[in-house]
Amino acid sequence: MKKLLSREEELKNIFRYKWSPCDPMYYRSNLFIHTKRVTWIASEIAKFLNNVTAKKIDVWFVQEMANFHDDDEIIMWDYLAMDKEVFSPEQKKQYEFDSNNAIEILYIHYWNIWNNYDYKDILLKLRNKTWIEYLIVEFADKLDAHLEVSHELFAWNKMFSVVLSDWWLNVGPFDYTRNKLKKRLDNFSEYFSPHIDLSGSFLDLNSTFDENKCLKNSKLHKISNLWNTWYNLYDKWIDIHLKYGTQEDVNYLVNQLEFK
């Protein structure tokens, strides 16, 4: 069995969207920073829901699930969501087998990495998609993907937009990701009243976005031009880097890794 590097090193070595035609992706993220962002977003959502609803959510559980939600990709690498959606029955069965195998390998290497829950227990719980905590993490995962796309477009990565528009069934990348977010939000309806005021939270999908306006007015990112984009979800995403992140985390936003 191949000896793995530290979990942080392994996550940093896996870059997102690498199997896609999204090339170049100026600020291509790795699983390390993606995992951090999902944990931040999921934590914010859980705390928000605890404040506005009578049903309480285990915030620690949400954070643990978010923190380890992509660890199996250390073994399996990154499968894109749209690829999984068209898996054949045989491919789904193989993916399930590989996922189970990945958990066993990860536990051998990282059994002592845990906070409030046993590492393997968390990896197994991530397979149970009925937990409300899981639904929050799933939403946060899709939201971060949506905002990674936003980050490219706000840097005038027009090629990224064109490629994605063709690849995602002739719909804009924002339509694709927002529709997936809305479907996830609908999953919350059985737990929470549909009349909750979501304004100001990461669950508020009413922010409007004009892709043409974005591309027309965008430029490569600098710390000074990351705010006030008139897209509230994106601005909140930028803000959480300063609220929770280190300088290295903020640098991921502005250090261009790929070029035309």
N, C-alpha and C positions, 0 to 999 in steps of 0.2 A: 504493500500500500504506500502510495506517495505521501511523504511527510509534508503537511501543510505549514505554511508560514503562520505568523500570528493572525488572528481574525482580522485585525485592523489592516494589516498588509494585504491580506487576501481580498478584502472588500475594496481597497484602493486600486487593486490591479484589474478589477472588472469594470469596464466602461459601459455605460448604457447606450442603447440604440445601435450597437456595433453591427448587428445583423441587418440593419436597415439601410436603405439608400440615402439616409440623412447625412450627406457628406458634401461640404464640411459642416460640422456642428461646432461653432466657435467656442462654446463653453460646455463641452460635453462633460457630463458629470459621471462620477464613478459611484459604486454602490455604497461607499463609505459616507459621502456627503448626502446622497439620496436617503440613506437610512436615518441620518440625523434629521433631515428636513421632515421626513414622514413622522418621526417621533415628536418633533416640535408641533407639527400641525395637529396630529392626533391628540396630543395632550391638551392643546388649546380647545379643540372641539369637545373633548370629554369634560373639561372644566366648565365650558360654556353651557353644555347640556345639564350639568349638575346644578347650575345656578338658575336655570329657567324651567326645569321640569321637576316633578315629584319623584321620578324614578332615578335612583342614584347609580352611577357608573363607577367601577373600580378603576380609578385613574392610573394606579400603579400597574394594574394588569394591562391596560391600554399601552402604557409606555414600554413595558416588557415585550409585548407582542410586536409593537412597532419596531423596537430596536433589533429584533431578530427576524423580522418578517421575510427578508430576502436571503437569509443565510444559506439556504439550500442551493442558491446560485453559485456559491463558492465551489460546489461540486458540479452543478449542472450547467453553469453559465446562464446568461440572460436570454430568456425566451420572451419575445414581444407578445403583448396581449392579443393583438390582432392575428398573430400566428396560432396562438392557443385556441382562438375562437373557431378556427377551421380544421382543427385536429380531427383525424378519422378516429373511429372507435379503437382501432389498434394503436394509434399514436397516443390516445388518451390513456390506454391501459399501460403502455410502456412508460409514459410520463409519470403515472402513479407509482409504478414499480421503482423508477429511478429516484423519485422523491423520497420514498420510504428508505431506500438504500442510502441516500444522501444524509438523512437524519442519523443513521447509525454511524456513518463515517465522521460526521461533524461531532457527534457526542464523544467519540473516542479521542478526538483532538482537543475539544473545548469543553469537556464535561464540567470544569471548575469555573466557567464563565456564567455567572448568574447573580441576580440580586435578591429579589423576593420570591422567585420561582425557579425550580430546577430547569436547567437549560433544555434538556430533552423534553421535559413536560411542556414547556412553552412551544417548542417546535411541533409537537404532536397536537397541541391545542390550536395551533394555526391551521390545522387541517379541518377543524370543526367550524364551518363557516356560518353557524347559526348564532354564535355569541354576538351580542350587541357590541362588545368591545372589538371583536373582529371586524364587524361592519364599519366601525369608525376608522380602524386601521386601513381597511380596504379603500374607503373613501379618501383618506389622507394620501394613500399611495397614488391613486388616480389623479388627485388634485395636484400633487407635486409634478407628475408627468405633464399635466396641462400647463403648469406654470414654467416648467423647463422649456416647453414650446414657446410660451410667451416671451421668455427671456431671449430666445433666439430672434424672434420677430422684432422685439424692441431694440435689437442690435443690428437691424436691417439685414438679417440673413434671409434674403428673398429666395434663394435657392432652396432653403429648408422648407419654406412655405409651398413652393411650387411642387417639389417632390412629394411632400406629404399630401397635398391636395389630390394628386393623381393616385397615390398609393392607397389612401383611405377612401376609396370608392367615390372619387370625384366630389368629396365634401372638404371644406376647409378644415385644417387641424383643430381649430377652435370648436367647430360644430361637432367633430368627432369626440373630442375629450369632454366637452360640456355635456353632450348627450349621455356619455358614460357616467359622468358625475350625477346627472339628474336621476338616472336609473338607480344609482346607489342611494341617493337621498330618499327615493321612494321606499327603499327597504326599511327606513327608520319609522315609517308611518305606523307600523304595528306596535311600536314602543312608545311613540310620542304623539301628542296632538298635532295635527297638520296646521294648527293655527298659531304655533309658536312664532314669535317675531325673531327671524334669523338675521336681521340687519346688523351689520357690523361684525358678523362672525365669518368663519371660513365656510359655513354652510349657506351663505347668502350668494346664490347664483344669479341674482338679478342685475349684477354689474353688466353694463353694455360694453361691447368691444367692436371696433371698426378696424379690420385688418389692413385695409388700404391706407387709412389714416395713420395707422401704426407704422407701416413700412415707409410711408412718405416722410414721417417726422423722426424716424429713429436714427441712432448712431451707435458706434461701439461703446460699450459700457465703461463708465468711470464711476467711482464712488459718488461723485457730485451729481450725477444725472440718473440715479437709480430710483428717485421718488417722484410722486405727483404725476403719474402717467395717465390719470383718469381711468385706470382699470383697478378697482379697489382690491380684488383678490390678489393681484400681482403686487400691489403696494404693501399689503399685509404680509405677503411672502418675503418681501425684502426686509420688512421690519423685524420678523422673527429671527433673522440672522443676527441682528444686533441685540435682540433680547436674550437669545440663548447661545449664540455661537461664539467661537473664538475668532481671532484675526485670520487664521487659516480658512475658516469656514466662509468668512466674508470675501476672502481673496478668490474663492471659487467663482464668485459672481463677476469678477472683473478681469481675471487673468485669461486672456484669449489663448486657447490651446491649439486651435486649428484655423487654417486660413484658406482663402480661395486660391 
